[in-house]
């Protein structure tokens, strides 16, 4: 494998925005890595009917990636992390979030600029769920979810038109 660069990058226009607007959870066993068609760092098709469970988010929600290298070991990998807040608590949400923490879903992050990226495309993500009640009437009451994926490369761009999006209430 060649490690030589093949392209430069110009300074882009200031037409970009930050933040995420939704995350989609795909059950790990529903989508094998081998069932994804990947072209130029993008998932362009998936085999079968795959459900993606949409969670809308607004406010203090993040998604980041960090590349970690070791010259001594000859390794390079990407750690994908996200933190999302889901407002309000319910028995139905608690049941789903408990299942999320037991599994290792693949997570599609939707950016405000319209891009979609899949964290944990090959290995899935670990999800840790915590509950917050707040101490005053105006405080946050809901769930905090932190997810982490470790992959050989950065999160793949995704075309979600091949997914069946399931929206809750």
N, C-alpha and C positions, 0 to 999 in steps of 0.2 A: 504494500500500500504506500503510495506516495504521500508525503506530508507537505509538499510544496504548495504555496499559495498560487491561485490562478486568477484572482480578481481583486481590484481595489474597490474603494467606496467613496462616493462624493458626499459632501455635506447635504442632507436632505432639506426640503422646504419645511417651514414651520406650520405644517398642516396636520400634525399628529396630536393625539390626546392620550392621557393615561387612564388607568383604572379598568376594572372589570365590571360587567353588567350581569353575568350569569355564569354558573358552572353546571356542567352536565355530568352525571355519574353513569358509567357503563359497567355492568357486572363483569368481573374479570373473566369468568368462564363463558360468557356470551360472545366474546370477541377475541379469538386467537390472533396473535401477531401475524401468523402466516395467512390469515384471512384478510389482511389489509394490503391494498395496492399502494405502494409508496413510490412517488416520483418526485425527485428534487426536493427532499425534506418535507413533502406534503402527502397526507393520506388522501388519495383521490377517489378511492372506492373501497367498500367493504363487502364481503361475501355474506349473504343471508340478510334476514330482517333483524336488525339490532336496535334495542330500545336504549335511549339516552334519557335519563331522568333529570329534568331541568329544575334548578334552584335559582330563582332570581335573587340578586343581591344589590344592595345600594349602600354606599357609605364606606366604612373602614374595612375594605376587603382587598387582599393583595395576592399577587402571584409573582414569584421570583425564581430564578435559576442561578446556580453557581457551578462553574467548572472547577474540578479539583484534579490536580496533576501530581504525579510523583516520578521524578526523573530516576530515583533509585530503583523503584519497582517497575518502571515503564508503563504506568497506568494513567488513564485519563477517563473521567466519568463526570456526569452531571447530576447534581442534586436539585430536585424541583420541589419547591415549597409554596404552600398557599395557606392563607388564613381567611376564613369567611365567618360572618356573623349572620345568624338567622334570627330575626326578631320574633318574639312570642314563643310560648311553649304549649305543647299539646300532647296527649297520649299517642296520637297517630304519628306525630313527628318523632317522638321519643322512640317508638318502635322502629321506624325507618333508620334513624341515626344509630341505634344500637346495631342493626344489621350492617350498616355502613362500616362501623368500627370493627366488626367481626370479619368482614371481607377485605379485599384489596382491589377496589375498583380502579378503572382507568378513568381519568378526569379530564373533561374538555373544558377549557377556560375560554369564555367569550369576552373579548376586549371591547371597550367603547368604540374603538376605531373600526370594528367589524371583523377583525381577525379571530380565528379559533385555533387553539393549540391543545394537543393532547399530552398530558402528563401521565407517566406510567404506561406508555403504549406497549411495552414488552413485559415489564415486571409488575405493573400495578402500583397503587399507592397505599400507604398506611394512613388511616384516618383516626385522629384522636378527638373525641367529642367532650366538651365540658358545658355545664349549665351555669347560667348567671341569672341571679334574681334582682340585683341592684339593691341599693339601700334606701333610695329616695324614689318618690313616685315618677320622677322624670328620668331615672336611670335605665340603662339597657337591661331588658329582661328577655332572655332567649338562649340560643346555643352558640357556642364558639367551636368551630371545626378547624383543626390544623391538619393539613395533609402533606405527606412527603413521599416523593418518588425518587428512585435512583436508577438512572439509565446510562447506556453507553454514549448517548448523544443528547442534544437538547430536545425539548418537546417538539413533536412534529406539528406542522400546520395541518389543519383538518378541514375537510369539506363535509359539513354535517347534513347535506341533502340526502345522503344515503342512510341516515339514522331516523328511526321513528322516535320523535320527541314526545315524551310523556310529561305533561304539566300537571302539577297537583293543585290543591285548593288553598 
